[in-house]
Each structure stands twice: as C-alpha cells, then as structure tokens.
Amino acid sequence: MKAEFKVSGMTCGGCSSSVNKKLKATKGVVACQADHEAGNAVVTYKPGEVAEGDLVAAINKLGFKAATPAADPK
C-alpha cells in the first residue's frame, strides 16, 4: 500500500534524509521518498505490519509535523 504524508518543518536535504532513514528502519516499510521542497513523504508499506498512524508517529518523533492528506484540515 502507498500513502502520502504532508510533512512540515523539513527545510533541507538533511531533513529529508533523516525522515527517509527513520521510515526505512520502520518494520513494514518497503520504500519511502521524503522531499523537503514538496513538504511530503511518500511511503510504500505492508498494512499488516505497520499502520499509517505509526508512520506519522515515527516522523513526528524526529521533530517534524506529519499528517495524512485526509487528516489535513485545509
């Protein structure tokens, strides 16, 4: 399954790299691509092994603010 998360607070390539590293180390994540310029992270994951809420929590633990597009109150 693939999900896109809005991520605020990423300001450089190092931020994107930190998010990628954290997500790739999360059990159930198959692939991810964080982009500080777009302010998002696209994650491919195995739903039976990890939930979207776990991925949001992993990003937030790094000090960024993550949310799924559906949860974004725009």
PDB file of N, CA, C, O and CB in Angstrom:
ATOM      1  N   MET A   1       0.842  -1.170   0.000  1.00  0.00           N
ATOM      2  CA  MET A   1       0.000   0.000   0.000  1.00  0.00           C
ATOM      3  C   MET A   1       0.888   1.233   0.000  1.00  0.00           C
ATOM      4  O   MET A   1       1.979   1.222   0.570  1.00  0.00           O
ATOM      5  CB  MET A   1      -0.958  -0.002   1.210  1.00  0.00           C
ATOM      6  N   LYS A   2       0.420   2.289  -0.638  1.00  0.00           N
ATOM      7  CA  LYS A   2       1.188   3.526  -0.723  1.00  0.00           C
ATOM      8  C   LYS A   2       0.381   4.654  -0.102  1.00  0.00           C
ATOM      9  O   LYS A   2      -0.829   4.749  -0.307  1.00  0.00           O
ATOM     10  CB  LYS A   2       1.558   3.857  -2.194  1.00  0.00           C
ATOM     11  N   ALA A   3       1.061   5.513   0.663  1.00  0.00           N
ATOM     12  CA  ALA A   3       0.413   6.665   1.276  1.00  0.00           C
ATOM     13  C   ALA A   3       1.332   7.872   1.178  1.00  0.00           C
ATOM     14  O   ALA A   3       2.556   7.746   1.227  1.00  0.00           O
ATOM     15  CB  ALA A   3       0.045   6.375   2.751  1.00  0.00           C
ATOM     16  N   GLU A   4       0.724   9.044   1.039  1.00  0.00           N
ATOM     17  CA  GLU A   4       1.483  10.292   1.012  1.00  0.00           C
ATOM     18  C   GLU A   4       1.157  11.067   2.275  1.00  0.00           C
ATOM     19  O   GLU A   4      -0.009  11.253   2.623  1.00  0.00           O
ATOM     20  CB  GLU A   4       1.160  11.136  -0.265  1.00  0.00           C
ATOM     21  N   PHE A   5       2.199  11.514   2.954  1.00  0.00           N
ATOM     22  CA  PHE A   5       2.047  12.274   4.182  1.00  0.00           C
ATOM     23  C   PHE A   5       2.556  13.688   3.970  1.00  0.00           C
ATOM     24  O   PHE A   5       3.626  13.881   3.393  1.00  0.00           O
ATOM     25  CB  PHE A   5       2.791  11.598   5.345  1.00  0.00           C
ATOM     26  N   LYS A   6       1.803  14.676   4.428  1.00  0.00           N
ATOM     27  CA  LYS A   6       2.305  16.046   4.461  1.00  0.00           C
ATOM     28  C   LYS A   6       3.271  16.117   5.625  1.00  0.00           C
ATOM     29  O   LYS A   6       2.975  15.625   6.713  1.00  0.00           O
ATOM     30  CB  LYS A   6       1.140  17.107   4.599  1.00  0.00           C
ATOM     31  N   VAL A   7       4.433  16.732   5.400  1.00  0.00           N
ATOM     32  CA  VAL A   7       5.423  16.862   6.466  1.00  0.00           C
ATOM     33  C   VAL A   7       5.886  18.309   6.508  1.00  0.00           C
ATOM     34  O   VAL A   7       6.477  18.803   5.547  1.00  0.00           O
ATOM     35  CB  VAL A   7       6.632  15.889   6.249  1.00  0.00           C
ATOM     36  N   SER A   8       5.621  18.987   7.608  1.00  0.00           N
ATOM     37  CA  SER A   8       6.087  20.361   7.754  1.00  0.00           C
ATOM     38  C   SER A   8       7.312  20.384   8.660  1.00  0.00           C
ATOM     39  O   SER A   8       7.474  19.530   9.532  1.00  0.00           O
ATOM     40  CB  SER A   8       4.967  21.272   8.322  1.00  0.00           C
ATOM     41  N   GLY A   9       8.159  21.363   8.440  1.00  0.00           N
ATOM     42  CA  GLY A   9       9.359  21.517   9.248  1.00  0.00           C
ATOM     43  C   GLY A   9      10.634  21.045   8.584  1.00  0.00           C
ATOM     44  O   GLY A   9      11.727  21.307   9.088  1.00  0.00           O
ATOM     45  N   MET A  10      10.514  20.349   7.454  1.00  0.00           N
ATOM     46  CA  MET A  10      11.723  19.935   6.726  1.00  0.00           C
ATOM     47  C   MET A  10      12.217  21.142   5.925  1.00  0.00           C
ATOM     48  O   MET A  10      11.474  21.716   5.129  1.00  0.00           O
ATOM     49  CB  MET A  10      11.437  18.691   5.775  1.00  0.00           C
ATOM     50  N   THR A  11      13.470  21.517   6.144  1.00  0.00           N
ATOM     51  CA  THR A  11      13.995  22.712   5.477  1.00  0.00           C
ATOM     52  C   THR A  11      15.171  22.445   4.541  1.00  0.00           C
ATOM     53  O   THR A  11      15.608  23.344   3.822  1.00  0.00           O
ATOM     54  CB  THR A  11      14.413  23.705   6.504  1.00  0.00           C
ATOM     55  N   CYS A  12      15.683  21.214   4.546  1.00  0.00           N
ATOM     56  CA  CYS A  12      16.861  20.938   3.722  1.00  0.00           C
ATOM     57  C   CYS A  12      16.930  19.457   3.373  1.00  0.00           C
ATOM     58  O   CYS A  12      16.113  18.656   3.827  1.00  0.00           O
ATOM     59  CB  CYS A  12      18.148  21.377   4.447  1.00  0.00           C
ATOM     60  N   GLY A  13      17.911  19.116   2.569  1.00  0.00           N
ATOM     61  CA  GLY A  13      18.114  17.728   2.179  1.00  0.00           C
ATOM     62  C   GLY A  13      18.440  16.829   3.359  1.00  0.00           C
ATOM     63  O   GLY A  13      18.108  15.643   3.352  1.00  0.00           O
ATOM     64  N   GLY A  14      19.085  17.387   4.369  1.00  0.00           N
ATOM     65  CA  GLY A  14      19.393  16.604   5.565  1.00  0.00           C
ATOM     66  C   GLY A  14      18.122  16.192   6.299  1.00  0.00           C
ATOM     67  O   GLY A  14      18.032  15.094   6.847  1.00  0.00           O
ATOM     68  N   CYS A  15      17.139  17.095   6.301  1.00  0.00           N
ATOM     69  CA  CYS A  15      15.849  16.774   6.929  1.00  0.00           C
ATOM     70  C   CYS A  15      15.184  15.624   6.178  1.00  0.00           C
ATOM     71  O   CYS A  15      14.711  14.665   6.787  1.00  0.00           O
ATOM     72  CB  CYS A  15      14.913  18.021   6.952  1.00  0.00           C
ATOM     73  N   SER A  16      15.151  15.729   4.852  1.00  0.00           N
ATOM     74  CA  SER A  16      14.563  14.664   4.034  1.00  0.00           C
ATOM     75  C   SER A  16      15.273  13.348   4.277  1.00  0.00           C
ATOM     76  O   SER A  16      14.639  12.299   4.382  1.00  0.00           O
ATOM     77  CB  SER A  16      14.623  15.026   2.547  1.00  0.00           C
ATOM     78  N   SER A  17      16.592  13.408   4.366  1.00  0.00           N
ATOM     79  CA  SER A  17      17.392  12.203   4.596  1.00  0.00           C
ATOM     80  C   SER A  17      17.065  11.579   5.947  1.00  0.00           C
ATOM     81  O   SER A  17      16.977  10.356   6.056  1.00  0.00           O
ATOM     82  CB  SER A  17      18.888  12.531   4.517  1.00  0.00           C
ATOM     83  N   SER A  18      16.886  12.394   6.967  1.00  0.00           N
ATOM     84  CA  SER A  18      16.544  11.886   8.298  1.00  0.00           C
ATOM     85  C   SER A  18      15.202  11.175   8.286  1.00  0.00           C
ATOM     86  O   SER A  18      15.051  10.111   8.887  1.00  0.00           O
ATOM     87  CB  SER A  18      16.522  13.024   9.317  1.00  0.00           C
ATOM     88  N   VAL A  19      14.223  11.763   7.599  1.00  0.00           N
ATOM     89  CA  VAL A  19      12.902  11.144   7.511  1.00  0.00           C
ATOM     90  C   VAL A  19      12.994   9.830   6.749  1.00  0.00           C
ATOM     91  O   VAL A  19      12.422   8.827   7.176  1.00  0.00           O
ATOM     92  CB  VAL A  19      11.894  12.094   6.827  1.00  0.00           C
ATOM     93  N   ASN A  20      13.706   9.825   5.629  1.00  0.00           N
ATOM     94  CA  ASN A  20      13.874   8.595   4.848  1.00  0.00           C
ATOM     95  C   ASN A  20      14.517   7.496   5.695  1.00  0.00           C
ATOM     96  O   ASN A  20      14.063   6.351   5.689  1.00  0.00           O
ATOM     97  CB  ASN A  20      14.728   8.866   3.592  1.00  0.00           C
ATOM     98  N   LYS A  21      15.574   7.854   6.419  1.00  0.00           N
ATOM     99  CA  LYS A  21      16.300   6.874   7.227  1.00  0.00           C
ATOM    100  C   LYS A  21      15.389   6.297   8.314  1.00  0.00           C
ATOM    101  O   LYS A  21      15.367   5.084   8.523  1.00  0.00           O
ATOM    102  CB  LYS A  21      17.553   7.517   7.863  1.00  0.00           C
ATOM    103  N   LYS A  22      14.642   7.157   9.003  1.00  0.00           N
ATOM    104  CA  LYS A  22      13.749   6.704  10.072  1.00  0.00           C
ATOM    105  C   LYS A  22      12.657   5.788   9.523  1.00  0.00           C
ATOM    106  O   LYS A  22      12.370   4.741  10.104  1.00  0.00           O
ATOM    107  CB  LYS A  22      13.117   7.908  10.788  1.00  0.00           C
ATOM    108  N   LEU A  23      12.052   6.180   8.408  1.00  0.00           N
ATOM    109  CA  LEU A  23      10.973   5.375   7.846  1.00  0.00           C
ATOM    110  C   LEU A  23      11.481   4.042   7.313  1.00  0.00           C
ATOM    111  O   LEU A  23      10.830   3.014   7.504  1.00  0.00           O
ATOM    112  CB  LEU A  23      10.272   6.140   6.739  1.00  0.00           C
ATOM    113  N   LYS A  24      12.629   4.044   6.651  1.00  0.00           N
ATOM    114  CA  LYS A  24      13.182   2.800   6.114  1.00  0.00           C
ATOM    115  C   LYS A  24      13.545   1.818   7.220  1.00  0.00           C
ATOM    116  O   LYS A  24      13.576   0.609   6.992  1.00  0.00           O
ATOM    117  CB  LYS A  24      14.409   3.095   5.264  1.00  0.00           C
ATOM    118  N   ALA A  25      13.820   2.333   8.422  1.00  0.00           N
ATOM    119  CA  ALA A  25      14.152   1.473   9.556  1.00  0.00           C
ATOM    120  C   ALA A  25      12.897   0.960  10.271  1.00  0.00           C
ATOM    121  O   ALA A  25      12.990   0.157  11.199  1.00  0.00           O
ATOM    122  CB  ALA A  25      15.038   2.230  10.541  1.00  0.00           C
ATOM    123  N   THR A  26      11.737   1.423   9.837  1.00  0.00           N
ATOM    124  CA  THR A  26      10.474   1.022  10.463  1.00  0.00           C
ATOM    125  C   THR A  26       9.990  -0.282   9.847  1.00  0.00           C
ATOM    126  O   THR A  26       9.889  -0.406   8.627  1.00  0.00           O
ATOM    127  CB  THR A  26       9.398   2.129  10.305  1.00  0.00           C
ATOM    128  N   LYS A  27       9.692  -1.257  10.710  1.00  0.00           N
ATOM    129  CA  LYS A  27       9.222  -2.559  10.241  1.00  0.00           C
ATOM    130  C   LYS A  27       7.954  -2.380   9.410  1.00  0.00           C
ATOM    131  O   LYS A  27       7.025  -1.685   9.821  1.00  0.00           O
ATOM    132  CB  LYS A  27       8.961  -3.515  11.434  1.00  0.00           C
ATOM    133  N   GLY A  28       7.925  -3.007   8.249  1.00  0.00           N
ATOM    134  CA  GLY A  28       6.765  -2.951   7.369  1.00  0.00           C
ATOM    135  C   GLY A  28       6.891  -1.941   6.254  1.00  0.00           C
ATOM    136  O   GLY A  28       6.087  -1.950   5.322  1.00  0.00           O
ATOM    137  N   VAL A  29       7.890  -1.060   6.326  1.00  0.00           N
ATOM    138  CA  VAL A  29       8.092  -0.074   5.262  1.00  0.00           C
ATOM    139  C   VAL A  29       8.910  -0.715   4.153  1.00  0.00           C
ATOM    140  O   VAL A  29       9.993  -1.250   4.390  1.00  0.00           O
ATOM    141  CB  VAL A  29       8.800   1.210   5.803  1.00  0.00           C
ATOM    142  N   VAL A  30       8.376  -0.654   2.937  1.00  0.00           N
ATOM    143  CA  VAL A  30       9.039  -1.235   1.771  1.00  0.00           C
ATOM    144  C   VAL A  30       9.930  -0.188   1.095  1.00  0.00           C
ATOM    145  O   VAL A  30      11.060  -0.484   0.708  1.00  0.00           O
ATOM    146  CB  VAL A  30       7.994  -1.786   0.770  1.00  0.00           C
ATOM    147  N   ALA A  31       9.410   1.036   0.957  1.00  0.00           N
ATOM    148  CA  ALA A  31      10.157   2.119   0.321  1.00  0.00           C
ATOM    149  C   ALA A  31       9.584   3.447   0.784  1.00  0.00           C
ATOM    150  O   ALA A  31       8.427   3.526   1.195  1.00  0.00           O
ATOM    151  CB  ALA A  31      10.107   2.006  -1.231  1.00  0.00           C
ATOM    152  N   CYS A  32      10.406   4.493   0.714  1.00  0.00           N
ATOM    153  CA  CYS A  32       9.907   5.827   1.041  1.00  0.00           C
ATOM    154  C   CYS A  32      10.731   6.874   0.316  1.00  0.00           C
ATOM    155  O   CYS A  32      11.883   6.649  -0.055  1.00  0.00           O
ATOM    156  CB  CYS A  32       9.940   6.071   2.563  1.00  0.00           C
ATOM    157  N   GLN A  33      10.102   8.028   0.128  1.00  0.00           N
ATOM    158  CA  GLN A  33      10.777   9.152  -0.503  1.00  0.00           C
ATOM    159  C   GLN A  33      10.258  10.438   0.131  1.00  0.00           C
ATOM    160  O   GLN A  33       9.142  10.875  -0.153  1.00  0.00           O
ATOM    161  CB  GLN A  33      10.553   9.154  -2.049  1.00  0.00           C
ATOM    162  N   ALA A  34      11.071  11.035   0.986  1.00  0.00           N
ATOM    163  CA  ALA A  34      10.722  12.317   1.597  1.00  0.00           C
ATOM    164  C   ALA A  34      11.314  13.432   0.748  1.00  0.00           C
ATOM    165  O   ALA A  34      12.420  13.301   0.225  1.00  0.00           O
ATOM    166  CB  ALA A  34      11.234  12.405   3.073  1.00  0.00           C
ATOM    167  N   ASP A  35      10.581  14.524   0.613  1.00  0.00           N
ATOM    168  CA  ASP A  35      11.015  15.652  -0.210  1.00  0.00           C
ATOM    169  C   ASP A  35      10.739  16.944   0.549  1.00  0.00           C
ATOM    170  O   ASP A  35       9.585  17.338   0.719  1.00  0.00           O
ATOM    171  CB  ASP A  35      10.293  15.655  -1.597  1.00  0.00           C
ATOM    172  N   HIS A  36      11.816  17.607   1.010  1.00  0.00           N
ATOM    173  CA  HIS A  36      11.630  18.832   1.791  1.00  0.00           C
ATOM    174  C   HIS A  36      11.040  19.966   0.960  1.00  0.00           C
ATOM    175  O   HIS A  36      10.311  20.804   1.490  1.00  0.00           O
ATOM    176  CB  HIS A  36      12.953  19.273   2.386  1.00  0.00           C
ATOM    177  N   GLU A  37      11.345  20.002  -0.334  1.00  0.00           N
ATOM    178  CA  GLU A  37      10.801  21.067  -1.183  1.00  0.00           C
ATOM    179  C   GLU A  37       9.295  20.912  -1.384  1.00  0.00           C
ATOM    180  O   GLU A  37       8.561  21.900  -1.392  1.00  0.00           O
ATOM    181  CB  GLU A  37      11.507  21.075  -2.542  1.00  0.00           C
ATOM    182  N   ALA A  38       8.840  19.684  -1.544  1.00  0.00           N
ATOM    183  CA  ALA A  38       7.402  19.424  -1.719  1.00  0.00           C
ATOM    184  C   ALA A  38       6.681  19.355  -0.372  1.00  0.00           C
ATOM    185  O   ALA A  38       5.457  19.476  -0.313  1.00  0.00           O
ATOM    186  CB  ALA A  38       7.187  18.111  -2.494  1.00  0.00           C
ATOM    187  N   GLY A  39       7.441  19.162   0.708  1.00  0.00           N
ATOM    188  CA  GLY A  39       6.843  19.063   2.036  1.00  0.00           C
ATOM    189  C   GLY A  39       6.038  17.796   2.237  1.00  0.00           C
ATOM    190  O   GLY A  39       4.984  17.803   2.872  1.00  0.00           O
ATOM    191  N   ASN A  40       6.562  16.688   1.677  1.00  0.00           N
ATOM    192  CA  ASN A  40       5.822  15.438   1.814  1.00  0.00           C
ATOM    193  C   ASN A  40       6.757  14.240   1.918  1.00  0.00           C
ATOM    194  O   ASN A  40       7.969  14.340   1.727  1.00  0.00           O
ATOM    195  CB  ASN A  40       4.877  15.257   0.639  1.00  0.00           C
ATOM    196  N   ALA A  41       6.146  13.112   2.226  1.00  0.00           N
ATOM    197  CA  ALA A  41       6.840  11.825   2.220  1.00  0.00           C
ATOM    198  C   ALA A  41       5.870  10.810   1.634  1.00  0.00           C
ATOM    199  O   ALA A  41       4.729  10.695   2.083  1.00  0.00           O
ATOM    200  CB  ALA A  41       7.324  11.403   3.672  1.00  0.00           C
ATOM    201  N   VAL A  42       6.333  10.074   0.628  1.00  0.00           N
ATOM    202  CA  VAL A  42       5.526   9.026   0.008  1.00  0.00           C
ATOM    203  C   VAL A  42       6.108   7.699   0.489  1.00  0.00           C
ATOM    204  O   VAL A  42       7.293   7.418   0.312  1.00  0.00           O
ATOM    205  CB  VAL A  42       5.527   9.132  -1.582  1.00  0.00           C
ATOM    206  N   VAL A  43       5.247   6.894   1.100  1.00  0.00           N
ATOM    207  CA  VAL A  43       5.702   5.661   1.738  1.00  0.00           C
ATOM    208  C   VAL A  43       4.933   4.468   1.188  1.00  0.00           C
ATOM    209  O   VAL A  43       3.704   4.487   1.122  1.00  0.00           O
ATOM    210  CB  VAL A  43       5.537   5.746   3.265  1.00  0.00           C
ATOM    211  N   THR A  44       5.660   3.438   0.797  1.00  0.00           N
ATOM    212  CA  THR A  44       5.065   2.157   0.419  1.00  0.00           C
ATOM    213  C   THR A  44       5.298   1.219   1.597  1.00  0.00           C
ATOM    214  O   THR A  44       6.429   1.035   2.045  1.00  0.00           O
ATOM    215  CB  THR A  44       5.688   1.579  -0.930  1.00  0.00           C
ATOM    216  N   TYR A  45       4.212   0.628   2.091  1.00  0.00           N
ATOM    217  CA  TYR A  45       4.318  -0.183   3.290  1.00  0.00           C
ATOM    218  C   TYR A  45       3.376  -1.375   3.243  1.00  0.00           C
ATOM    219  O   TYR A  45       2.476  -1.444   2.406  1.00  0.00           O
ATOM    220  CB  TYR A  45       4.034   0.655   4.515  1.00  0.00           C
ATOM    221  N   LYS A  46       3.600  -2.313   4.161  1.00  0.00           N
ATOM    222  CA  LYS A  46       2.771  -3.508   4.289  1.00  0.00           C
ATOM    223  C   LYS A  46       1.747  -3.247   5.400  1.00  0.00           C
ATOM    224  O   LYS A  46       2.118  -3.184   6.572  1.00  0.00           O
ATOM    225  CB  LYS A  46       3.647  -4.788   4.600  1.00  0.00           C
ATOM    226  N   PRO A  47       0.459  -3.095   5.046  1.00  0.00           N
ATOM    227  CA  PRO A  47      -0.562  -2.746   6.038  1.00  0.00           C
ATOM    228  C   PRO A  47      -0.662  -3.687   7.238  1.00  0.00           C
ATOM    229  O   PRO A  47      -1.007  -3.236   8.331  1.00  0.00           O
ATOM    230  CB  PRO A  47      -1.876  -2.697   5.372  1.00  0.00           C
ATOM    231  N   GLY A  48      -0.378  -4.943   7.075  1.00  0.00           N
ATOM    232  CA  GLY A  48      -0.458  -5.874   8.197  1.00  0.00           C
ATOM    233  C   GLY A  48       0.677  -5.728   9.190  1.00  0.00           C
ATOM    234  O   GLY A  48       0.612  -6.259  10.299  1.00  0.00           O
ATOM    235  N   GLU A  49       1.731  -5.000   8.790  1.00  0.00           N
ATOM    236  CA  GLU A  49       2.909  -4.867   9.648  1.00  0.00           C
ATOM    237  C   GLU A  49       3.048  -3.498  10.275  1.00  0.00           C
ATOM    238  O   GLU A  49       3.660  -3.365  11.335  1.00  0.00           O
ATOM    239  CB  GLU A  49       4.140  -5.171   8.868  1.00  0.00           C
ATOM    240  N   VAL A  50       2.493  -2.474   9.644  1.00  0.00           N
ATOM    241  CA  VAL A  50       2.599  -1.112  10.167  1.00  0.00           C
ATOM    242  C   VAL A  50       1.370  -0.325   9.723  1.00  0.00           C
ATOM    243  O   VAL A  50       0.851  -0.536   8.627  1.00  0.00           O
ATOM    244  CB  VAL A  50       3.914  -0.418   9.679  1.00  0.00           C
ATOM    245  N   ALA A  51       0.913   0.575  10.572  1.00  0.00           N
ATOM    246  CA  ALA A  51      -0.251   1.407  10.267  1.00  0.00           C
ATOM    247  C   ALA A  51       0.198   2.824   9.926  1.00  0.00           C
ATOM    248  O   ALA A  51       1.296   3.241  10.294  1.00  0.00           O
ATOM    249  CB  ALA A  51      -1.242   1.426  11.456  1.00  0.00           C
ATOM    250  N   GLU A  52      -0.658   3.556   9.222  1.00  0.00           N
ATOM    251  CA  GLU A  52      -0.320   4.940   8.868  1.00  0.00           C
ATOM    252  C   GLU A  52      -0.035   5.773  10.111  1.00  0.00           C
ATOM    253  O   GLU A  52       0.840   6.639  10.090  1.00  0.00           O
ATOM    254  CB  GLU A  52      -1.456   5.579   8.060  1.00  0.00           C
ATOM    255  N   GLY A  53      -0.759   5.520  11.180  1.00  0.00           N
ATOM    256  CA  GLY A  53      -0.521   6.257  12.427  1.00  0.00           C
ATOM    257  C   GLY A  53       0.871   6.026  12.985  1.00  0.00           C
ATOM    258  O   GLY A  53       1.469   6.927  13.573  1.00  0.00           O
ATOM    259  N   ASP A  54       1.388   4.813  12.800  1.00  0.00           N
ATOM    260  CA  ASP A  54       2.753   4.505  13.247  1.00  0.00           C
ATOM    261  C   ASP A  54       3.775   5.290  12.431  1.00  0.00           C
ATOM    262  O   ASP A  54       4.791   5.740  12.961  1.00  0.00           O
ATOM    263  CB  ASP A  54       3.034   2.990  13.134  1.00  0.00           C
ATOM    264  N   LEU A  55       3.496   5.450  11.137  1.00  0.00           N
ATOM    265  CA  LEU A  55       4.411   6.194  10.268  1.00  0.00           C
ATOM    266  C   LEU A  55       4.396   7.679  10.622  1.00  0.00           C
ATOM    267  O   LEU A  55       5.445   8.321  10.655  1.00  0.00           O
ATOM    268  CB  LEU A  55       4.033   5.995   8.784  1.00  0.00           C
ATOM    269  N   VAL A  56       3.215   8.221  10.886  1.00  0.00           N
ATOM    270  CA  VAL A  56       3.107   9.619  11.321  1.00  0.00           C
ATOM    271  C   VAL A  56       3.875   9.815  12.623  1.00  0.00           C
ATOM    272  O   VAL A  56       4.614  10.788  12.769  1.00  0.00           O
ATOM    273  CB  VAL A  56       1.618  10.030  11.501  1.00  0.00           C
ATOM    274  N   ALA A  57       3.704   8.893  13.571  1.00  0.00           N
ATOM    275  CA  ALA A  57       4.395   8.985  14.857  1.00  0.00           C
ATOM    276  C   ALA A  57       5.912   8.929  14.684  1.00  0.00           C
ATOM    277  O   ALA A  57       6.640   9.648  15.367  1.00  0.00           O
ATOM    278  CB  ALA A  57       3.935   7.860  15.784  1.00  0.00           C
ATOM    279  N   ALA A  58       6.388   8.083  13.777  1.00  0.00           N
ATOM    280  CA  ALA A  58       7.834   7.969  13.538  1.00  0.00           C
ATOM    281  C   ALA A  58       8.399   9.285  13.015  1.00  0.00           C
ATOM    282  O   ALA A  58       9.476   9.709  13.435  1.00  0.00           O
ATOM    283  CB  ALA A  58       8.132   6.831  12.539  1.00  0.00           C
ATOM    284  N   ILE A  59       7.680   9.930  12.103  1.00  0.00           N
ATOM    285  CA  ILE A  59       8.131  11.217  11.558  1.00  0.00           C
ATOM    286  C   ILE A  59       8.084  12.284  12.647  1.00  0.00           C
ATOM    287  O   ILE A  59       9.018  13.073  12.787  1.00  0.00           O
ATOM    288  CB  ILE A  59       7.257  11.643  10.343  1.00  0.00           C
ATOM    289  N   ASN A  60       7.006  12.308  13.411  1.00  0.00           N
ATOM    290  CA  ASN A  60       6.857  13.320  14.462  1.00  0.00           C
ATOM    291  C   ASN A  60       7.935  13.189  15.538  1.00  0.00           C
ATOM    292  O   ASN A  60       8.338  14.190  16.129  1.00  0.00           O
ATOM    293  CB  ASN A  60       5.474  13.213  15.101  1.00  0.00           C
ATOM    294  N   LYS A  61       8.406  11.965  15.799  1.00  0.00           N
ATOM    295  CA  LYS A  61       9.468  11.764  16.792  1.00  0.00           C
ATOM    296  C   LYS A  61      10.763  12.455  16.390  1.00  0.00           C
ATOM    297  O   LYS A  61      11.611  12.742  17.235  1.00  0.00           O
ATOM    298  CB  LYS A  61       9.724  10.277  16.993  1.00  0.00           C
ATOM    299  N   LEU A  62      10.912  12.720  15.098  1.00  0.00           N
ATOM    300  CA  LEU A  62      12.115  13.415  14.612  1.00  0.00           C
ATOM    301  C   LEU A  62      12.001  14.925  14.806  1.00  0.00           C
ATOM    302  O   LEU A  62      12.972  15.650  14.592  1.00  0.00           O
ATOM    303  CB  LEU A  62      12.354  13.097  13.128  1.00  0.00           C
ATOM    304  N   GLY A  63      10.825  15.404  15.209  1.00  0.00           N
ATOM    305  CA  GLY A  63      10.638  16.837  15.411  1.00  0.00           C
ATOM    306  C   GLY A  63       9.892  17.526  14.284  1.00  0.00           C
ATOM    307  O   GLY A  63       9.721  18.745  14.305  1.00  0.00           O
ATOM    308  N   PHE A  64       9.450  16.762  13.305  1.00  0.00           N
ATOM    309  CA  PHE A  64       8.659  17.313  12.209  1.00  0.00           C
ATOM    310  C   PHE A  64       7.183  17.086  12.509  1.00  0.00           C
ATOM    311  O   PHE A  64       6.841  16.363  13.445  1.00  0.00           O
ATOM    312  CB  PHE A  64       9.056  16.669  10.846  1.00  0.00           C
ATOM    313  N   LYS A  65       6.322  17.692  11.730  1.00  0.00           N
ATOM    314  CA  LYS A  65       4.885  17.528  11.922  1.00  0.00           C
ATOM    315  C   LYS A  65       4.328  16.836  10.689  1.00  0.00           C
ATOM    316  O   LYS A  65       4.326  17.408   9.599  1.00  0.00           O
ATOM    317  CB  LYS A  65       4.174  18.904  12.171  1.00  0.00           C
ATOM    318  N   ALA A  66       3.853  15.600  10.861  1.00  0.00           N
ATOM    319  CA  ALA A  66       3.347  14.812   9.745  1.00  0.00           C
ATOM    320  C   ALA A  66       1.850  14.583   9.897  1.00  0.00           C
ATOM    321  O   ALA A  66       1.325  14.482  11.006  1.00  0.00           O
ATOM    322  CB  ALA A  66       4.088  13.470   9.649  1.00  0.00           C
ATOM    323  N   ALA A  67       1.178  14.506   8.751  1.00  0.00           N
ATOM    324  CA  ALA A  67      -0.248  14.185   8.714  1.00  0.00           C
ATOM    325  C   ALA A  67      -0.571  13.592   7.368  1.00  0.00           C
ATOM    326  O   ALA A  67       0.060  13.919   6.363  1.00  0.00           O
ATOM    327  CB  ALA A  67      -1.123  15.437   8.988  1.00  0.00           C
ATOM    328  N   THR A  68      -1.561  12.712   7.350  1.00  0.00           N
ATOM    329  CA  THR A  68      -2.026  12.194   6.077  1.00  0.00           C
ATOM    330  C   THR A  68      -2.847  13.279   5.411  1.00  0.00           C
ATOM    331  O   THR A  68      -3.450  14.095   6.107  1.00  0.00           O
ATOM    332  CB  THR A  68      -2.854  10.885   6.256  1.00  0.00           C
ATOM    333  N   PRO A  69      -2.892  13.320   4.089  1.00  0.00           N
ATOM    334  CA  PRO A  69      -3.680  14.344   3.400  1.00  0.00           C
ATOM    335  C   PRO A  69      -5.140  14.361   3.839  1.00  0.00           C
ATOM    336  O   PRO A  69      -5.740  15.432   3.926  1.00  0.00           O
ATOM    337  CB  PRO A  69      -3.606  14.130   1.908  1.00  0.00           C
ATOM    338  N   ALA A  70      -5.720  13.205   4.116  1.00  0.00           N
ATOM    339  CA  ALA A  70      -7.111  13.127   4.543  1.00  0.00           C
ATOM    340  C   ALA A  70      -7.312  13.772   5.910  1.00  0.00           C
ATOM    341  O   ALA A  70      -8.396  14.273   6.210  1.00  0.00           O
ATOM    342  CB  ALA A  70      -7.569  11.676   4.579  1.00  0.00           C
ATOM    343  N   ALA A  71      -6.262  13.760   6.743  1.00  0.00           N
ATOM    344  CA  ALA A  71      -6.358  14.328   8.074  1.00  0.00           C
ATOM    345  C   ALA A  71      -6.020  15.814   8.090  1.00  0.00           C
ATOM    346  O   ALA A  71      -6.153  16.468   9.124  1.00  0.00           O
ATOM    347  CB  ALA A  71      -5.448  13.584   9.016  1.00  0.00           C
ATOM    348  N   ASP A  72      -5.588  16.346   6.965  1.00  0.00           N
ATOM    349  CA  ASP A  72      -5.193  17.746   6.871  1.00  0.00           C
ATOM    350  C   ASP A  72      -6.448  18.619   6.817  1.00  0.00           C
ATOM    351  O   ASP A  72      -7.260  18.456   5.907  1.00  0.00           O
ATOM    352  CB  ASP A  72      -4.294  17.988   5.621  1.00  0.00           C
ATOM    353  N   PRO A  73      -6.626  19.537   7.764  1.00  0.00           N
ATOM    354  CA  PRO A  73      -7.860  20.334   7.823  1.00  0.00           C
ATOM    355  C   PRO A  73      -7.896  21.533   6.872  1.00  0.00           C
ATOM    356  O   PRO A  73      -8.428  22.577   7.249  1.00  0.00           O
ATOM    357  CB  PRO A  73      -8.059  20.823   9.217  1.00  0.00           C
ATOM    358  N   LYS A  74      -7.364  21.430   5.685  1.00  0.00           N
ATOM    359  CA  LYS A  74      -7.340  22.565   4.740  1.00  0.00           C
ATOM    360  C   LYS A  74      -8.735  22.974   4.362  1.00  0.00           C
ATOM    361  O   LYS A  74      -8.914  23.907   3.579  1.00  0.00           O
ATOM    362  CB  LYS A  74      -6.548  22.215   3.479  1.00  0.00           C
TER     363      LYS A  74
END
